[in-house]
Amino acid sequence: MNQPNQRGGGGFRQAQQAAPMAIRTKKTQFSTDEYTKLAMAEVWRKDWPYALVPFVLGLLPALFVHSFWWLLLSVVLTLLFVVLRSAQVQGVTQMEQSKPLFERMAFEVDNRNVLMRVSPEKAMQLTWDMIGRARRHESAYLLYLKPGIPPAGLAAWRLWVARTFDVPVFLQLPYKIFNSDNDRKLFEAMLRRKDLLPGEAA
């Protein structure tokens, strides 16, 4: 699994100030419970077909030896896969590198970067090239960090596993933290200009 500080090739970088014309928001805090709920839903929307693989593999011996135990084995293997994949998602909230995502912070956004300001003295910077995509979710924007680059020389099957079973890491910007509706529209327009948000109707 790619750790958050590996994403985008640079991790979080210390920053001092945003541009004078930056869009500034109120403070918000992304709870670990909310992250887990959103990430888990996204992971299982994509990965549920993979849960069928251990189920089918467990049943294969039943083609040659008929027994109820093969069905039990299939169920156990499937449950094991579900538990391990879910634990991988939950593990993101426990990692030291992920702690900045869940601090109480305000955002300052301009054409160069997204500044995450915890206090006047403490801020972290994400450049736009570290963000892979964005989406609107009910009452918030989600900004997804790009996956990290796998180590060179990684075996093909390991590369496939790393890419297929990656865990999404993202920031949440609720609509209510914007100081005006105009600020929110400007932010959304910026996401579209940078090809991060699909051109859907607002």
N, C-alpha and C positions, 0 to 999 in steps of 0.2 A: 504494500500500500504506500502511496506517495504521501509524505508528510507535508503539512501546509507550508513549512519554510523551504520546501524543495520546489514548490510550484512557481511557474513563471520564470524559473532559472535564477531567482535572486532573493526570494523570501521577503520579509518585511524589512524595509529600510527606514532608518531614522530620518525625520524631516522636520524643518523648523517652521515654515510658513507656507500658506497657499497664496495664489495670485490675488491681487486686490479685488478682482471681479469674480471670485469664486462663489459658488452656491454654498451657503452655510446652513446647516441643519441644527435642530435641537438635539439634545443628548438622547440616546436610546441604548438599550442593552439587549443583546441577542441571547436568550436563555439556552442553556445546553439541552433542556427538554424540548424546546421548540426546534432547535437544529436537528436533534435526533429524530423527531417526528417527521420533519420535512425530508431529511436525507433518507430515512428508512423507506418512506413512501416512494421516493424516486428510484432508489436502488431496486426495490422489489417490482416496480412497474417494468423495469428493464430486465431483471434477472430471473423472474419466475420460471421461464422455460428451462433454465439451467438446473432448477430443483428437480426436474423430471429425469435428468441424466442419472443421478444415483438411484432413483426409484427403478428405472428400467434395468440398470446394471444389476441391482439386487435381485430382480426377477429372472434374469437370463438363465441361471441354473435350473429354474423350474421347467425349462424346455426339455431337460434331460432327466431330472429327478423331481417328480411331483411331491411337493411338501408345503404345508402351511408356513413352515419356518422361512421360506424364501420371501414370502410376503412380509413377514415380520422384519426380515433383514432390510427389505426395500424401504419400509417405513422408518426404521432406525437410521439408515444412511441418509434419507431425505431430511429427517429432523436434524441430524448432525450438520448437514450442509447449511440449513436455515440458521441454526444456532451460531455457527462459525461466521457466516456472512453478516448476521446481525451484530455479533460482537465486534466485527471489524468496523462497522459504522459507529457503534457506541464508543469504540476505543479512541476515535478522533477527539472527543470531548475531554479525554483524560490525558492527552499528550501535552507536554510542556509547550511545544511549538504552536499549539492551537489556542492557548490561553488568551492571546491578544484578541481573538475573534469574539470572545465573550465578555470583554470588559465594557463598562459603561462609557460611551464615547459619542462625540459629535462628528459629523462628516463635513469636510470642505472639499468641494469638487470643482476642478477647472479642466481646461483642455489638455493639461499635461499629466495630471494625476488625481488620485483620490486620497485625500489626507484623512487619517483616522485620528482625531484628537481626543486623548483621554483627559488631559489637563493642559494649561497654558505652556507647561514645560515639556510635556510628553506627547509626542505625536508619531504616528507610523505612516509611511507612505507606500501606496500601491500605484505603480505606473500603469497606464492603460494596457500596455502590452502584456501585463501579468494577468489580465482578466480575459477569459476565453469566451464568455457569453453572459447574457442577462435574460431574465424573464420576469414577467409580472405574475405575482401570486396573491390572489385575493386582495389584501390590503398592504402589500409591500413589493418592493423590487428586490430580486435576488441577483447578486453579482457572483458569478462562479470563477474561482481562480483556475488558471490553467494547470493541468497535471505536470508534475516534474518530468524531466528527461531521464529515462532509464539509464543505468550505467552501461557504458560501452562494453561490447562483447557478451552481452546477456544472451543466453540460449533462446532460440526462437519460441519454445513453448513457455518459457518464463516471461518473455516479452508479451506474449499473448495473454497470459494470466494477469500480469500487471496492468495491462490496458483494459482487459475485460472486467476485472473485479476491482477497479479503482473506486475510491469513495469520494463523492463530490464534496468539495469544501467551498463554502460560499458566505458572503456577507448578506445581511438583511437590512434594507432601508425602508422602514414603514412609511407609508404616505403621510402619516400624521406628524412626522418629524420635520417636514418641510415648512418653512415659515410662511409660505404663501402658495396658492395654487399655481401661480406663475412660475415660482421656483421649481415646482415639481414638473411642470410642462417643459421648462428649459432643460432639466436633468434628463427627462425622457427623450427629448430631441437630441441631446448630446449622445445618449446611448445609441440612437438610431444612426446618427452621423458616423459613429465609430463601428457600425455594423455589428453591434452586440445584441440588439433587440430586434426581433422580426418586425417588419413593417405592418403590424396589425392595427386595426382601428382602435383608438383610445376609448 
